[in-house]
Amino acid sequence: MGKPYKLLALDMDGTLLNEKSEISGENERWIRAAIEAGIVVCLSTGRGYPSALPFAEQLGLTSPMVLVNGGEVWSSPTTLHSRATMPPDDIVRLRDIALRHETWYWGYSVERVYNRNEWIDDPYSTEWLKFGYYTEDAAALAAVAAAIPGVGTYETTNSHPSNIELNPLGVTKASGLKQVCELLGIGMHEIVACGDSLNDAAMIREAGLGVAMGNAQAAVKEMADAVTLTNEEDGVAHVIRTFML
């Protein structure tokens, strides 16, 4: 008897991709087997469209995608379904915090990612989806975190223990997957979600089966229903074999 799961939601960095940012042959084989068996495979990532699309194309996906931690939902790799933006004023003030504490920072606009080395001349000339900080100085990261509420209230997560990622309040990979469920006529209980970081927490909690990678942050493992192998050990293939096929 087949398992009741109809959709596999995959984080990319630290989950689907190995440390070389590649999809292993084993993961690709099992993803293609899942698709052949009628399972929808949905990339659910903090990445934006330009850096996620090549991997969707490599896997031959035509299914929905949840990008920028839920900031964009695509009904297919060619069709935008929804977008949640952040006010440019907020982006300017969030960048000021980074400058004050001398951290690395980046901002996802709809066209591309800007960062400390390449910042946009006019932040008001584009639509913003996400802002983030990175520093290995724990005190600086804590100071940044303490300053953020002075600008506004955001969905605050990370994709690495040394970073902070900000999306509009209520925008998460889980909120994105709920839109995907509406598009496909399925329920969150029919989803298996795999991830490794706090930006995966909402979807791991709310999916029918939430799976943490073997390399996941401790807090993510604690909230997951199951823990699989690491991203270097084809953990995604293991999830498909164990729980879906």
C-alpha positions as a Markdown table, in Angstrom:
| # | Residue | x | y | z |
|---|---|---|---|---|
| 1 | Met | 0.0 | 0.0 | 0.0 |
| 2 | Gly | 1.4 | 3.4 | -0.9 |
| 3 | Lys | 2.0 | 6.1 | 1.6 |
| 4 | Pro | -0.5 | 9.0 | 1.8 |
| 5 | Tyr | 1.9 | 11.7 | 1.0 |
| 6 | Lys | 1.4 | 13.6 | -2.3 |
| 7 | Leu | 4.0 | 16.4 | -2.2 |
| 8 | Leu | 7.7 | 16.5 | -1.3 |
| 9 | Ala | 8.8 | 20.1 | -0.2 |
| 10 | Leu | 12.6 | 20.4 | -0.4 |
| 11 | Asp | 14.8 | 23.1 | 1.0 |
| 12 | Met | 17.9 | 23.5 | -1.2 |
| 13 | Asp | 21.0 | 24.6 | 0.6 |
| 14 | Gly | 22.0 | 22.1 | 3.2 |
| 15 | Thr | 19.2 | 19.8 | 2.2 |
| 16 | Leu | 18.8 | 19.0 | -1.5 |
| 17 | Leu | 22.2 | 20.3 | -2.4 |
| 18 | Asn | 25.5 | 19.0 | -1.2 |
| 19 | Glu | 28.4 | 21.2 | 0.1 |
| 20 | Lys | 29.4 | 21.9 | -3.6 |
| 21 | Ser | 25.9 | 23.2 | -4.2 |
| 22 | Glu | 25.1 | 20.2 | -6.5 |
| 23 | Ile | 22.2 | 17.7 | -6.6 |
| 24 | Ser | 23.8 | 14.3 | -6.2 |
| 25 | Gly | 23.1 | 11.6 | -8.7 |
| 26 | Glu | 21.4 | 9.5 | -6.0 |
| 27 | Asn | 19.1 | 12.4 | -5.0 |
| 28 | Glu | 18.2 | 13.1 | -8.6 |
| 29 | Arg | 17.5 | 9.5 | -9.3 |
| 30 | Trp | 15.1 | 9.2 | -6.4 |
| 31 | Ile | 13.4 | 12.5 | -7.1 |
| 32 | Arg | 12.7 | 11.4 | -10.7 |
| 33 | Ala | 11.3 | 8.1 | -9.3 |
| 34 | Ala | 9.0 | 10.1 | -7.0 |
| 35 | Ile | 7.8 | 12.2 | -9.9 |
| 36 | Glu | 7.1 | 9.1 | -12.0 |
| 37 | Ala | 5.1 | 7.7 | -9.1 |
| 38 | Gly | 2.9 | 10.8 | -9.1 |
| 39 | Ile | 4.4 | 12.7 | -6.2 |
| 40 | Val | 4.7 | 16.5 | -6.7 |
| 41 | Val | 8.3 | 17.8 | -5.9 |
| 42 | Cys | 8.3 | 21.4 | -4.8 |
| 43 | Leu | 11.5 | 23.4 | -4.2 |
| 44 | Ser | 10.9 | 25.4 | -1.0 |
| 45 | Thr | 14.0 | 27.6 | -0.5 |
| 46 | Gly | 15.4 | 30.9 | 0.7 |
| 47 | Arg | 16.9 | 31.4 | -2.7 |
| 48 | Gly | 15.4 | 33.7 | -5.3 |
| 49 | Tyr | 14.2 | 32.8 | -8.7 |
| 50 | Pro | 17.4 | 33.3 | -10.7 |
| 51 | Ser | 19.4 | 30.9 | -8.5 |
| 52 | Ala | 16.6 | 28.3 | -7.9 |
| 53 | Leu | 15.5 | 28.0 | -11.5 |
| 54 | Pro | 18.5 | 26.1 | -12.9 |
| 55 | Phe | 18.0 | 23.3 | -10.4 |
| 56 | Ala | 14.2 | 23.0 | -11.2 |
| 57 | Glu | 15.3 | 22.7 | -14.8 |
| 58 | Gln | 17.9 | 20.1 | -14.0 |
| 59 | Leu | 15.2 | 18.0 | -12.4 |
| 60 | Gly | 12.7 | 18.6 | -15.1 |
| 61 | Leu | 10.2 | 20.1 | -12.7 |
| 62 | Thr | 7.0 | 21.7 | -13.9 |
| 63 | Ser | 5.5 | 21.9 | -10.4 |
| 64 | Pro | 5.0 | 24.9 | -8.1 |
| 65 | Met | 8.0 | 26.5 | -6.3 |
| 66 | Val | 8.2 | 28.4 | -2.9 |
| 67 | Leu | 11.0 | 30.9 | -3.1 |
| 68 | Val | 12.7 | 33.5 | -0.9 |
| 69 | Asn | 11.3 | 31.8 | 2.3 |
| 70 | Gly | 7.7 | 32.1 | 1.0 |
| 71 | Gly | 8.1 | 35.6 | -0.4 |
| 72 | Glu | 7.3 | 34.3 | -3.9 |
| 73 | Val | 5.1 | 31.4 | -4.9 |
| 74 | Trp | 5.4 | 30.2 | -8.5 |
| 75 | Ser | 2.6 | 28.0 | -9.8 |
| 76 | Ser | 5.1 | 26.6 | -12.2 |
| 77 | Pro | 8.8 | 27.4 | -13.0 |
| 78 | Thr | 7.5 | 30.0 | -15.5 |
| 79 | Thr | 4.4 | 31.5 | -13.8 |
| 80 | Leu | 4.4 | 33.8 | -10.7 |
| 81 | His | 1.4 | 33.2 | -8.5 |
| 82 | Ser | 2.1 | 35.6 | -5.6 |
| 83 | Arg | 4.7 | 37.9 | -4.1 |
| 84 | Ala | 5.0 | 39.5 | -0.6 |
| 85 | Thr | 7.2 | 42.6 | -0.5 |
| 86 | Met | 9.0 | 44.7 | 2.1 |
| 87 | Pro | 8.8 | 48.5 | 2.1 |
| 88 | Pro | 12.0 | 50.2 | 0.7 |
| 89 | Asp | 12.1 | 52.4 | 3.8 |
| 90 | Asp | 12.5 | 49.3 | 6.0 |
| 91 | Ile | 15.3 | 48.0 | 3.7 |
| 92 | Val | 17.2 | 51.3 | 4.1 |
| 93 | Arg | 16.9 | 51.2 | 7.9 |
| 94 | Leu | 17.8 | 47.5 | 8.1 |
| 95 | Arg | 20.9 | 48.2 | 6.0 |
| 96 | Asp | 21.8 | 51.0 | 8.4 |
| 97 | Ile | 21.9 | 48.4 | 11.2 |
| 98 | Ala | 24.3 | 46.3 | 9.2 |
| 99 | Leu | 26.5 | 49.3 | 8.6 |
| 100 | Arg | 26.5 | 50.3 | 12.2 |
| 101 | His | 27.6 | 46.8 | 13.4 |
| 102 | Glu | 29.9 | 46.2 | 10.4 |
| 103 | Thr | 28.2 | 42.9 | 9.3 |
| 104 | Trp | 27.8 | 41.3 | 5.9 |
| 105 | Tyr | 24.3 | 41.9 | 4.6 |
| 106 | Trp | 22.2 | 41.3 | 1.5 |
| 107 | Gly | 18.8 | 42.2 | 0.1 |
| 108 | Tyr | 16.7 | 40.2 | -2.2 |
| 109 | Ser | 14.9 | 42.3 | -4.8 |
| 110 | Val | 12.7 | 40.7 | -7.5 |
| 111 | Glu | 15.5 | 41.0 | -10.0 |
| 112 | Arg | 18.6 | 40.0 | -8.1 |
| 113 | Val | 20.4 | 39.9 | -4.8 |
| 114 | Tyr | 22.3 | 43.0 | -3.7 |
| 115 | Asn | 24.9 | 42.8 | -0.9 |
| 116 | Arg | 27.6 | 44.8 | 0.9 |
| 117 | Asn | 30.0 | 44.7 | -2.1 |
| 118 | Glu | 27.3 | 45.6 | -4.6 |
| 119 | Trp | 24.5 | 47.8 | -3.3 |
| 120 | Ile | 21.7 | 49.4 | -5.3 |
| 121 | Asp | 22.0 | 53.2 | -6.0 |
| 122 | Asp | 18.3 | 53.8 | -5.4 |
| 123 | Pro | 16.7 | 51.3 | -3.0 |
| 124 | Tyr | 13.3 | 52.8 | -3.9 |
| 125 | Ser | 13.5 | 51.8 | -7.5 |
| 126 | Thr | 12.9 | 48.1 | -7.0 |
| 127 | Glu | 10.6 | 45.7 | -5.1 |
| 128 | Trp | 12.2 | 44.0 | -2.0 |
| 129 | Leu | 11.4 | 40.5 | -0.8 |
| 130 | Lys | 13.9 | 39.7 | 2.0 |
| 131 | Phe | 16.8 | 41.1 | 3.9 |
| 132 | Gly | 19.6 | 39.3 | 5.7 |
| 133 | Tyr | 22.7 | 39.6 | 7.9 |
| 134 | Tyr | 25.8 | 37.4 | 8.3 |
| 135 | Thr | 28.6 | 37.6 | 10.9 |
| 136 | Glu | 30.6 | 35.0 | 12.8 |
| 137 | Asp | 30.9 | 37.6 | 15.6 |
| 138 | Ala | 28.1 | 36.3 | 18.0 |
| 139 | Ala | 28.0 | 39.6 | 19.9 |
| 140 | Ala | 27.5 | 41.6 | 16.7 |
| 141 | Leu | 24.8 | 39.2 | 15.5 |
| 142 | Ala | 23.0 | 39.6 | 18.9 |
| 143 | Ala | 23.3 | 43.4 | 18.6 |
| 144 | Val | 21.8 | 43.3 | 15.2 |
| 145 | Ala | 18.9 | 41.1 | 16.4 |
| 146 | Ala | 18.3 | 43.5 | 19.2 |
| 147 | Ala | 18.1 | 46.5 | 16.8 |
| 148 | Ile | 15.7 | 45.0 | 14.3 |
| 149 | Pro | 12.5 | 45.5 | 16.3 |
| 150 | Gly | 13.3 | 49.2 | 16.2 |
| 151 | Val | 12.6 | 49.1 | 12.5 |
| 152 | Gly | 9.6 | 46.8 | 12.4 |
| 153 | Thr | 8.2 | 43.3 | 13.1 |
| 154 | Tyr | 9.3 | 40.6 | 10.7 |
| 155 | Glu | 9.3 | 36.9 | 10.2 |
| 156 | Thr | 12.8 | 36.3 | 11.6 |
| 157 | Thr | 14.6 | 33.1 | 10.8 |
| 158 | Asn | 18.0 | 31.9 | 9.6 |
| 159 | Ser | 19.6 | 29.7 | 6.9 |
| 160 | His | 22.8 | 29.2 | 8.9 |
| 161 | Pro | 23.6 | 29.7 | 12.6 |
| 162 | Ser | 25.6 | 32.8 | 11.8 |
| 163 | Asn | 22.9 | 34.7 | 9.9 |
| 164 | Ile | 19.5 | 36.3 | 10.3 |
| 165 | Glu | 16.9 | 36.4 | 7.6 |
| 166 | Leu | 13.9 | 38.7 | 7.6 |
| 167 | Asn | 10.7 | 38.4 | 5.6 |
| 168 | Pro | 7.3 | 40.2 | 6.0 |
| 169 | Leu | 5.5 | 39.1 | 9.1 |
| 170 | Gly | 3.5 | 35.9 | 8.3 |
| 171 | Val | 5.6 | 35.0 | 5.2 |
| 172 | Thr | 7.2 | 31.6 | 5.7 |
| 173 | Lys | 7.8 | 28.5 | 3.7 |
| 174 | Ala | 4.7 | 27.1 | 5.4 |
| 175 | Ser | 2.5 | 30.0 | 4.2 |
| 176 | Gly | 3.9 | 29.5 | 0.7 |
| 177 | Leu | 3.2 | 25.8 | 0.8 |
| 178 | Lys | -0.4 | 26.5 | 1.9 |
| 179 | Gln | -0.8 | 28.4 | -1.3 |
| 180 | Val | 0.7 | 25.5 | -3.2 |
| 181 | Cys | -1.9 | 23.2 | -1.5 |
| 182 | Glu | -4.7 | 25.5 | -2.7 |
| 183 | Leu | -3.3 | 25.4 | -6.2 |
| 184 | Leu | -3.1 | 21.6 | -6.2 |
| 185 | Gly | -6.2 | 20.8 | -4.1 |
| 186 | Ile | -4.3 | 18.9 | -1.4 |
| 187 | Gly | -3.8 | 19.4 | 2.4 |
| 188 | Met | -0.7 | 20.2 | 4.5 |
| 189 | His | -1.1 | 16.8 | 6.0 |
| 190 | Glu | -0.2 | 15.3 | 2.6 |
| 191 | Ile | 3.2 | 17.0 | 2.5 |
| 192 | Val | 6.6 | 15.7 | 3.5 |
| 193 | Ala | 8.9 | 18.7 | 4.2 |
| 194 | Cys | 12.7 | 18.4 | 4.5 |
| 195 | Gly | 15.1 | 21.1 | 5.8 |
| 196 | Asp | 18.0 | 22.0 | 7.9 |
| 197 | Ser | 17.6 | 25.6 | 9.3 |
| 198 | Leu | 15.2 | 27.9 | 11.1 |
| 199 | Asn | 13.8 | 29.1 | 7.8 |
| 200 | Asp | 12.5 | 25.5 | 7.4 |
| 201 | Ala | 11.0 | 25.4 | 10.9 |
| 202 | Ala | 7.4 | 26.5 | 10.0 |
| 203 | Met | 7.1 | 24.0 | 7.1 |
| 204 | Ile | 8.6 | 21.2 | 9.2 |
| 205 | Arg | 6.1 | 21.9 | 12.0 |
| 206 | Glu | 3.1 | 22.2 | 9.7 |
| 207 | Ala | 3.7 | 19.5 | 7.2 |
| 208 | Gly | 2.2 | 16.0 | 7.6 |
| 209 | Leu | 5.7 | 14.7 | 8.0 |
| 210 | Gly | 8.5 | 17.2 | 8.9 |
| 211 | Val | 12.0 | 15.8 | 8.3 |
| 212 | Ala | 15.2 | 17.4 | 9.6 |
| 213 | Met | 18.5 | 16.6 | 7.8 |
| 214 | Gly | 21.2 | 14.9 | 9.7 |
| 215 | Asn | 23.2 | 18.1 | 9.4 |
| 216 | Ala | 20.3 | 20.3 | 10.6 |
| 217 | Gln | 20.5 | 22.8 | 13.4 |
| 218 | Ala | 19.6 | 21.2 | 16.8 |
| 219 | Ala | 16.4 | 23.2 | 17.2 |
| 220 | Val | 15.2 | 21.9 | 13.8 |
| 221 | Lys | 15.9 | 18.3 | 14.7 |
| 222 | Glu | 14.0 | 18.7 | 18.0 |
| 223 | Met | 10.8 | 19.9 | 16.3 |
| 224 | Ala | 10.9 | 17.4 | 13.4 |
| 225 | Asp | 9.0 | 14.1 | 13.2 |
| 226 | Ala | 12.0 | 12.3 | 11.8 |
| 227 | Val | 15.7 | 12.9 | 11.1 |
| 228 | Thr | 17.3 | 11.6 | 7.9 |
| 229 | Leu | 20.9 | 11.4 | 6.7 |
| 230 | Thr | 23.0 | 14.5 | 6.0 |
| 231 | Asn | 23.0 | 16.5 | 2.7 |
| 232 | Glu | 26.4 | 14.8 | 2.0 |
| 233 | Glu | 24.8 | 11.4 | 2.4 |
| 234 | Asp | 21.9 | 11.8 | 0.0 |
| 235 | Gly | 19.4 | 12.4 | 2.8 |
| 236 | Val | 16.7 | 13.4 | 0.4 |
| 237 | Ala | 16.9 | 10.1 | -1.4 |
| 238 | His | 16.7 | 8.4 | 1.9 |
| 239 | Val | 13.5 | 10.3 | 2.8 |
| 240 | Ile | 11.9 | 9.3 | -0.5 |
| 241 | Arg | 12.8 | 5.6 | -0.1 |
| 242 | Thr | 11.8 | 5.5 | 3.5 |
| 243 | Phe | 8.6 | 7.5 | 3.7 |
| 244 | Met | 7.2 | 8.0 | 0.2 |
| 245 | Leu | 7.9 | 5.1 | -2.2 |
